[in-house]
Amino acid sequence: MRLSSETSKDSGAEYYARNGAISKLEELNVIKQSDDIHVQGKQSRRARYIYGFIFFATNLVAWFFRDYGAKFLHPLHNLRACKTDQDECFHAGGVLRVSFGCFIFFVIMFATTSGARKLHEFQNTWHSRWWILKLVLYFTSLIVPFIIPKSFVLVYGELARIGAGIFLLLQLISMLEFIAWCNSNWMPHPQSKKCGFSGLILATISFLASFGGIIMMYASNSTCIFNIFTITWTAILVKVMMGVSLHSKVNEGLLSSGIMGSYIVYLCWSAIQSEPQTGKCQAHWRSNKDSDWSTIVGFLIAICSIVMATFSTGIDTRSFQFRKDQVQLEDDIPYNYGVFHFVFAMGSMYFAMLFISWDLKHPTREWSMDVGWASTWIKIINEWFAASIYLWKLLSPVMSKKVEDGEESAQHVPPSV
């Protein structure tokens, strides 16, 4: 009897020891999986900066082909596609071919990563690692446009105008989401008793920058009718947006309208800067003796602005989700890879249009960026469209509520006898 009890005690001890060992192994596996997820998440976040650098380097390559390719890249003259005319592979043609190669690379990345959901999936590994293979793919994508006929490049150039417009629309959506985020985080709810001091400061700075920019831009020459009209209309849009956002039925406050006002003032300034250097209207902007240095610095700032606009729009993938309330799990990818690469593909078309001033045949000066009447009008239309979308976003909830109230009141009206 004693022997059986001792045996049962030993078996019980072995059972608890075995269970303890199993639970410890499970705990170690959970810790290891958590560490792996953490490492994969870091690799994914690091990858977006590498893609941003690739995009930045491609912009520099496109600039080199446009301004100095015909002078320094003599072996390319032997290519069949480049023999007929140096404009086929250099100047505007070179920009389009480099842009086409960058577009091919990011479209392939979009097609191969758009279904990624979890960090342990193959698409995440392909997006975040295997950089040697992706560099081979990148250089192959850049070479292909230089061996295809001119007709394909011209078709791409026409499509690039549409892609650049899509990029501007994506950038506007990202900007509106950023304004909504600032308004919800830095401005208190109207029914709360919080002060929102940081939001008030940012709103004040935004409006000072908006009206200060309008005053600085205003044309001193009365013959600059186009500039006077553009700047005056921009000032009217800023005041209208401020008035609508402060209306009692909208009640969005000053922060959102202030940020949006400074944004459209920037677009107006950029449109004026894109005007050709003819006449008196542009003389006072570029008449100093350091104009060469200012042109170079402005060109470098413009390239950095393109890269930053593409990068910031690409990583802001939540702005393009239909459902904003999705819970982010630990093993979910930190951003949508498909949207990220799609934005960079559209950005490839966008920088091509900026380098050739939206004109496939118009020659461009060295160190110039986005100069011409086509560029000016596109920026002005973009400004007006941005202001219209913002006003529609403010007024649409009020209008829909008014329609719903009208339908409810119509349902409660007793039928006439």
C-alpha positions in Angstrom: 0.0 0.0 0.0 2.8 2.3 0.9 4.6 1.3 -2.3 1.5 2.3 -4.4 1.2 5.6 -2.7 4.9 6.4 -3.3 4.5 5.4 -6.9 1.5 7.7 -7.3 3.4 10.5 -5.7 6.3 10.0 -8.1 4.0 9.9 -11.1 2.3 13.0 -9.9 5.6 14.8 -9.6 6.6 13.7 -13.0 3.3 14.9 -14.4 3.7 18.4 -12.9 7.3 18.5 -13.9 6.4 17.6 -17.5 3.6 20.2 -17.6 5.9 22.8 -16.1 8.5 22.1 -18.8 5.9 22.2 -21.5 4.5 25.5 -20.2 8.0 26.9 -20.0 8.7 25.9 -23.6 5.4 27.5 -24.7 6.4 30.7 -22.9 9.8 30.7 -24.6 8.2 30.1 -28.0 5.8 33.1 -27.3 8.8 35.3 -26.3 10.7 34.2 -29.4 7.7 34.9 -31.7 7.3 38.3 -30.1 11.0 39.0 -30.7 10.7 37.9 -34.3 7.7 40.1 -34.8 9.6 43.1 -33.3 12.6 42.5 -35.6 10.4 42.1 -38.7 8.5 45.3 -37.8 11.8 47.2 -37.5 12.9 45.9 -40.9 9.6 46.9 -42.4 9.9 50.5 -41.0 13.6 50.7 -42.1 12.6 49.6 -45.6 10.5 52.6 -46.4 13.6 54.9 -45.9 15.6 52.7 -48.3 12.8 53.0 -50.9 12.8 56.8 -50.3 16.5 57.0 -50.9 16.1 54.9 -54.1 13.4 57.4 -55.3 15.7 60.4 -54.4 18.6 58.9 -56.3 16.4 58.3 -59.3 15.4 62.0 -59.3 19.1 62.9 -59.4 19.7 60.5 -62.2 16.8 62.0 -64.2 18.2 65.5 -63.6 21.7 64.4 -64.8 20.3 62.8 -68.0 18.3 66.0 -68.7 21.1 68.6 -68.1 24.4 66.8 -68.6 23.7 63.3 -70.1 24.4 64.3 -73.7 27.7 65.8 -72.7 29.1 63.0 -70.5 27.3 59.8 -71.4 28.7 59.3 -74.9 28.4 55.4 -74.9 24.6 55.8 -74.9 24.7 57.4 -78.3 25.5 54.0 -79.7 22.2 52.6 -78.6 19.6 52.0 -81.3 17.0 54.1 -79.5 19.5 57.0 -79.1 21.1 57.2 -82.5 18.5 59.3 -84.4 18.4 62.2 -82.0 20.1 63.0 -78.7 16.7 64.2 -77.4 15.6 60.5 -77.6 17.7 59.5 -74.5 18.7 62.9 -73.0 16.9 66.1 -72.1 13.2 65.5 -71.9 13.5 62.0 -73.5 16.0 61.0 -70.9 13.8 62.1 -68.0 10.9 60.1 -69.4 13.0 57.0 -69.8 14.4 57.2 -66.3 11.0 57.9 -64.9 9.6 55.0 -66.9 12.2 52.7 -65.3 11.4 53.9 -61.8 7.7 53.5 -62.5 8.3 49.9 -63.7 10.2 49.0 -60.5 7.5 50.4 -58.1 4.7 48.8 -60.2 6.3 45.4 -59.8 6.7 46.0 -56.1 3.1 47.1 -55.9 1.9 43.9 -57.7 4.0 41.6 -55.5 3.3 43.2 -52.1 -0.3 44.5 -52.4 -1.8 41.4 -50.6 0.4 41.6 -47.5 -1.4 41.5 -44.2 0.9 39.9 -41.6 4.6 40.3 -40.8 5.3 36.5 -41.2 4.0 36.4 -44.8 6.2 36.1 -47.8 5.2 39.6 -49.1 6.7 41.2 -46.0 10.0 39.3 -46.5 10.1 40.5 -50.1 9.3 44.1 -49.2 11.7 44.4 -46.3 14.6 42.2 -47.3 16.5 40.7 -50.3 17.9 44.0 -51.2 20.5 42.7 -53.7 17.8 41.0 -55.7 15.7 44.2 -55.6 18.7 46.3 -56.7 19.1 44.0 -59.7 15.4 44.4 -60.5 15.8 48.2 -60.1 18.7 48.6 -62.5 17.1 46.2 -65.0 14.0 48.4 -64.8 16.1 51.5 -65.6 17.8 49.8 -68.5 14.6 48.5 -70.2 13.3 52.0 -71.2 16.6 52.8 -73.0 16.2 49.8 -75.4 12.5 50.2 -76.3 11.3 52.3 -79.2 10.4 55.9 -78.9 6.7 55.3 -79.4 6.4 53.4 -76.1 8.1 56.3 -74.2 5.8 58.9 -75.8 2.8 56.8 -74.7 4.2 56.7 -71.2 4.7 60.4 -71.3 1.0 61.0 -72.0 0.0 58.5 -69.3 2.4 60.2 -66.9 0.3 63.4 -67.0 -2.7 61.3 -65.7 -0.5 59.6 -63.1 0.9 62.9 -61.9 -2.7 64.2 -61.5 -3.5 61.1 -59.5 -0.5 61.8 -57.3 -1.7 65.3 -56.7 -5.1 63.9 -55.7 -3.5 61.4 -53.3 -1.4 64.2 -51.8 -4.5 66.3 -51.3 -6.3 63.4 -49.5 -3.2 62.9 -47.2 -3.2 66.7 -46.5 -6.9 66.7 -45.6 -6.4 63.7 -43.3 -3.5 65.5 -41.6 -5.6 68.6 -41.1 -8.4 66.5 -39.6 -5.8 64.8 -37.3 -4.4 68.1 -36.1 -7.9 69.4 -35.5 -9.0 66.4 -33.5 -5.9 66.2 -31.4 -4.9 69.8 -30.8 -8.3 71.6 -30.7 -10.8 70.7 -27.9 -14.4 69.6 -28.6 -16.8 72.6 -28.5 -18.7 71.1 -25.5 -15.5 70.5 -23.5 -13.9 73.1 -21.3 -10.3 72.5 -22.4 -8.3 75.4 -23.7 -6.4 73.9 -26.7 -3.5 76.4 -26.4 -1.2 74.6 -28.8 -3.9 74.4 -31.5 -4.6 78.1 -31.0 -0.9 79.0 -31.5 -0.7 76.8 -34.6 -3.8 78.4 -36.0 -2.5 81.9 -35.4 0.9 81.1 -37.0 -1.0 79.5 -40.0 -3.1 82.6 -40.6 -0.2 85.0 -40.1 1.8 83.0 -42.7 -1.2 83.0 -45.1 -1.9 86.7 -45.1 1.8 87.5 -44.8 2.4 85.4 -47.9 -0.4 87.1 -49.8 1.0 90.6 -48.9 4.6 89.6 -49.9 3.4 88.1 -53.2 1.1 90.9 -54.3 2.3 92.4 -57.6 3.6 95.9 -57.4 3.1 96.5 -61.1 -0.5 97.2 -62.2 0.2 95.5 -65.6 0.5 92.1 -63.9 -3.2 91.5 -64.1 -2.9 87.7 -64.1 -0.9 87.7 -60.9 -3.1 90.2 -59.2 -6.2 88.2 -60.0 -4.6 84.9 -58.8 -3.4 86.4 -55.5 -6.7 88.2 -54.9 -8.7 85.1 -55.5 -6.4 83.2 -53.1 -7.1 85.8 -50.4 -10.8 85.5 -51.0 -10.6 81.7 -50.7 -8.7 81.9 -47.4 -11.4 84.3 -46.0 -14.2 82.1 -47.2 -12.7 79.0 -45.7 -12.2 80.8 -42.4 -15.8 82.1 -42.4 -17.3 78.7 -43.2 -15.2 76.9 -40.6 -16.4 79.4 -37.9 -20.1 79.2 -38.9 -22.2 77.9 -36.0 -23.6 75.0 -38.0 -20.1 73.9 -39.1 -18.0 74.9 -36.0 -14.7 73.4 -37.1 -12.6 76.2 -35.5 -9.6 78.1 -36.9 -7.0 75.4 -36.9 -8.1 73.4 -39.9 -8.9 76.5 -42.0 -5.6 78.1 -41.0 -3.5 75.1 -42.1 -5.5 74.7 -45.4 -5.2 78.5 -46.0 -1.4 78.4 -45.7 -1.4 75.3 -48.0 -3.3 77.1 -50.8 -1.2 80.2 -50.4 1.9 78.0 -50.9 0.3 76.6 -54.0 -0.4 80.1 -55.3 3.2 81.2 -54.6 4.5 78.1 -56.3 2.3 78.8 -59.4 3.6 82.3 -59.6 7.2 81.0 -59.3 6.5 78.7 -62.2 5.7 81.5 -64.6 8.2 81.9 -67.5 10.9 84.6 -66.9 9.4 87.1 -69.3 8.0 90.5 -68.7 8.1 92.7 -65.6 6.0 90.5 -63.4 8.9 88.1 -62.7 11.8 90.5 -63.0 11.8 91.5 -59.3 11.8 87.8 -58.2 15.0 86.9 -60.1 16.8 90.1 -60.8 19.6 89.8 -58.1 23.2 89.0 -59.0 23.1 85.8 -57.0 20.3 84.4 -59.2 22.4 81.4 -60.3 23.0 80.3 -56.7 19.4 80.9 -55.8 18.3 78.9 -58.9 20.5 76.0 -57.8 19.4 76.1 -54.2 15.8 76.4 -55.3 16.3 73.4 -57.6 17.7 71.2 -54.8 14.9 72.3 -52.4 12.4 71.3 -55.2 13.9 67.8 -55.5 13.8 67.3 -51.7 10.2 68.6 -51.7 9.2 66.0 -54.3 10.8 63.2 -52.4 9.3 64.3 -49.0 5.9 64.8 -50.6 6.0 61.3 -52.1 7.5 59.7 -48.9 5.0 61.3 -46.5 2.0 60.5 -48.8 3.3 56.9 -49.2 3.7 56.1 -45.5 0.3 57.7 -44.7 -1.6 54.7 -45.9 -4.3 55.0 -43.3 -5.6 58.0 -45.1 -6.6 55.7 -48.0 -8.4 53.1 -45.9 -12.2 53.0 -46.1 -12.4 51.8 -42.5 -10.5 53.9 -39.9 -11.5 51.9 -36.9 -9.5 48.8 -37.7 -7.4 47.6 -34.7 -3.7 47.2 -35.3 -2.5 43.8 -34.1 1.1 43.1 -33.1 1.8 40.9 -36.1 0.1 43.2 -38.6 2.2 45.1 -41.1 2.9 48.7 -39.9 1.7 50.3 -43.2 0.0 49.1 -46.4 2.8 48.0 -48.8 0.6 48.1 -51.9 -0.5 51.7 -51.3 3.0 52.7 -50.4 4.5 51.4 -53.7 1.5 52.7 -55.7 2.1 56.2 -54.4 5.8 55.9 -55.4 4.8 54.7 -58.8 2.6 57.8 -59.3 5.4 59.9 -57.8 7.7 58.6 -60.6 5.3 60.0 -63.1 4.9 63.3 -61.1 8.6 64.0 -61.0 8.9 63.4 -64.8 6.3 66.1 -65.4 8.0 68.5 -63.0 11.4 68.0 -64.8 9.9 68.6 -68.2 7.4 71.3 -67.1 4.4 69.1 -68.2 5.4 69.5 -71.8 6.9 66.5 -73.7 8.5 68.6 -76.4 9.4 71.9 -74.7 13.1 72.3 -73.9 14.1 73.2 -70.3 16.9 75.2 -68.9 19.6 73.8 -66.7 18.8 73.7 -63.0 15.2 74.6 -63.8 12.2 72.8 -62.3 8.5 73.0 -63.2 8.7 76.3 -65.1 6.2 77.2 -67.8 2.6 78.2 -68.3 1.4 74.6 -68.2 3.0 74.2 -64.7 1.5 77.5 -63.6 -2.1 76.6 -64.6 -1.9 73.1 -63.1 -0.8 74.5 -59.8 -3.6 77.1 -59.9 -6.2 74.5 -60.7 -4.8 72.3 -58.0 -5.2 75.2 -55.5 -8.8 75.9 -56.5 -9.6 72.2 -56.4 -8.0 71.8 -52.9 -10.1 74.7 -51.6 -13.3 73.3 -53.1 -12.7 69.9 -51.7 -12.0 71.4 -48.2 -15.2 73.5 -48.4 -17.2 70.5 -49.5 -15.8 68.5 -46.6 -17.0 71.2 -44.2 -20.5 71.7 -45.7 -21.4 68.1 -46.7 -22.3 67.0 -43.1 -24.5 70.0 -42.7 -26.2 69.5 -46.0 -26.8 65.8 -45.4 -28.2 66.5 -42.0 -30.5 69.1 -43.5 -31.7 66.6 -46.1 -32.3 63.9 -43.4 -34.3 66.4 -41.3 -36.4 67.3 -44.3 -37.2 63.7 -45.0 -38.2 63.1 -41.3 -40.4 66.1 -41.3 -42.1 65.0 -44.5 -42.8 61.6 -43.0 -44.6 63.2 -40.0 -46.8 65.5 -42.1 -50.4 64.1 -41.8 -52.1 63.3 -45.2 -54.6 65.8 -46.4 -58.2 64.7 -46.5 
